[in-house]
Amino acid sequence: MKLCFSLAIVLVGLGVAGGVFDWHIGTILVARQPRQALAAPGDFSVERVVLDQADAPELVGWVADRKGSCGAIVLLHGRGANRLALVQRAKLLFDAGYSVVLFDLSGHGESGGAVQGFGYSEGPDAARIITFARQRFPGQKLGAIGSSLGAAALVFAAPQAPADAYVLEQLYATLRETTAWRMPFHFWRGFQADVLLAQMPLRLGLSADDVKPVDHLAAIGKPLMLLAGSNDPFIDHGQVLALQNAAVGSQLVWFGGAGHVDLLRYDQLRYSDAIFSFLATKLCRTGAIHGWRSLNPARDKALPRCRAARRLRAERRFARTHRSECRRVDTNSRLCATTAAWLPPRCGGRS
């Protein structure tokens, strides 16, 4: 009898200790980083913008307005980051002829908010940012690029404020699945995730069952590209393929060997090749080539090879900026950081 009582006391003690530890981990996960002022990059001219709303956190961001742009792009960062992580993308897109809008989501960077969520809570932030971009760039098509948490926020914002095209980097299928892959012990991963996520209703006012981007992709109904790392420890191939199947007609680009990292920094040329060909097709006006207006649209239409030239313009600028090695683009051209890229003369190419 005494032995049973002692065992019960031990089990209760372990349960209490486990609950306290679990709550502590939850506190760390949702706690925001200290709010900080972010200085604009010295080599990139941007305008600081603050979005105020009485019943929502203040959102702080930057806008770079490219005159005669091919379209505008909203950029959203990943969890625990801020808009500084998006500057390299913003420069790349701006140089290619797009206006760019990059903001700190709530709970990050300069923006308000006491907690950082997992994408669902940031959905209203993304909707406000996209609505602002629509107002700032009327009449232009709007693209949206989000990384991890930022990608999830765009998915949850789509019913309220859709973009015209999406590039979703390292998006998870469900919060439960990606959390399970992050658990420290390799056994009973699902159970560990369930125990940790059970506190979400108290922390964020929602359930883990609410945070399933895969269930919302089909309703977006816009051109969509998925970028994924083949060695991502938190988003396995099953999740990525489920996302692709849910978003009918979507494009999937794998980054071989990449983990849960910044895909642009991991493989700059593959990243630029993927997004520029996609965005140019989905956003650019007829006769616009990455920010430059054609002087003879009929000529461009008559010359199929010009289509490849349009795609190469951004690659040329990117390669020169980053001093990359020469690489084969197609059978008729070679792109090199130290020489002018080949362009069909009759396409109006410029060096």
KAUR-V71722 format. One record per residue. RES is the residue in one letter. SS is DSSP state (alpha for helix, beta for strand, coil for the rest). Layout:
BEGIN
res=(RES:RES)
ss=(SS:SS)
END
This chain:
BEGIN
res=(M:K:L:C:F:S:L:A:I:V:L:V:G:L:G:V:A:G:G:V:F:D:W:H:I:G:T:I:L:V:A:R:Q:P:R:Q:A:L:A:A:P:G:D:F:S:V:E:R:V:V:L:D:Q:A:D:A:P:E:L:V:G:W:V:A:D:R:K:G:S:C:G:A:I:V:L:L:H:G:R:G:A:N:R:L:A:L:V:Q:R:A:K:L:L:F:D:A:G:Y:S:V:V:L:F:D:L:S:G:H:G:E:S:G:G:A:V:Q:G:F:G:Y:S:E:G:P:D:A:A:R:I:I:T:F:A:R:Q:R:F:P:G:Q:K:L:G:A:I:G:S:S:L:G:A:A:A:L:V:F:A:A:P:Q:A:P:A:D:A:Y:V:L:E:Q:L:Y:A:T:L:R:E:T:T:A:W:R:M:P:F:H:F:W:R:G:F:Q:A:D:V:L:L:A:Q:M:P:L:R:L:G:L:S:A:D:D:V:K:P:V:D:H:L:A:A:I:G:K:P:L:M:L:L:A:G:S:N:D:P:F:I:D:H:G:Q:V:L:A:L:Q:N:A:A:V:G:S:Q:L:V:W:F:G:G:A:G:H:V:D:L:L:R:Y:D:Q:L:R:Y:S:D:A:I:F:S:F:L:A:T:K:L:C:R:T:G:A:I:H:G:W:R:S:L:N:P:A:R:D:K:A:L:P:R:C:R:A:A:R:R:L:R:A:E:R:R:F:A:R:T:H:R:S:E:C:R:R:V:D:T:N:S:R:L:C:A:T:T:A:A:W:L:P:P:R:C:G:G:R:S)
ss=(coil:alpha:alpha:alpha:alpha:alpha:alpha:alpha:alpha:alpha:alpha:alpha:alpha:alpha:alpha:alpha:alpha:alpha:alpha:alpha:alpha:alpha:alpha:alpha:alpha:alpha:alpha:alpha:alpha:alpha:beta:coil:coil:coil:coil:coil:coil:coil:coil:coil:coil:coil:coil:coil:coil:coil:beta:beta:beta:beta:beta:beta:beta:coil:coil:beta:beta:beta:beta:beta:beta:beta:beta:beta:coil:coil:coil:coil:coil:coil:coil:beta:beta:beta:beta:beta:coil:coil:coil:coil:coil:coil:alpha:alpha:alpha:alpha:alpha:alpha:alpha:alpha:alpha:alpha:alpha:alpha:alpha:coil:coil:coil:beta:beta:beta:beta:beta:coil:coil:coil:coil:coil:coil:coil:coil:coil:coil:coil:beta:coil:coil:coil:coil:coil:coil:coil:alpha:alpha:alpha:alpha:alpha:alpha:alpha:alpha:alpha:alpha:alpha:alpha:alpha:alpha:coil:coil:coil:coil:coil:beta:beta:beta:beta:beta:beta:coil:alpha:alpha:alpha:alpha:alpha:alpha:alpha:alpha:alpha:coil:coil:coil:coil:coil:coil:coil:beta:beta:beta:beta:beta:coil:coil:coil:coil:coil:alpha:alpha:alpha:alpha:alpha:alpha:alpha:coil:coil:coil:coil:coil:coil:coil:alpha:alpha:alpha:alpha:alpha:alpha:alpha:alpha:alpha:coil:coil:alpha:alpha:alpha:alpha:alpha:coil:coil:coil:alpha:alpha:alpha:coil:coil:alpha:alpha:alpha:coil:coil:coil:coil:coil:coil:coil:beta:beta:beta:beta:beta:beta:beta:coil:coil:coil:coil:coil:coil:coil:alpha:alpha:alpha:alpha:alpha:alpha:alpha:alpha:alpha:alpha:coil:coil:coil:coil:beta:beta:beta:beta:beta:coil:coil:coil:coil:coil:coil:coil:alpha:alpha:alpha:alpha:coil:alpha:alpha:alpha:alpha:alpha:alpha:alpha:alpha:alpha:alpha:alpha:alpha:alpha:alpha:alpha:alpha:coil:coil:coil:coil:beta:beta:coil:coil:beta:beta:coil:coil:coil:alpha:alpha:alpha:alpha:alpha:alpha:coil:coil:alpha:alpha:alpha:alpha:alpha:alpha:alpha:alpha:alpha:alpha:alpha:alpha:alpha:alpha:alpha:alpha:alpha:alpha:coil:coil:coil:coil:beta:beta:beta:beta:coil:coil:beta:beta:beta:coil:coil:coil:coil:coil:coil:coil:coil:coil:alpha:alpha:alpha:coil:coil:coil:coil)
END
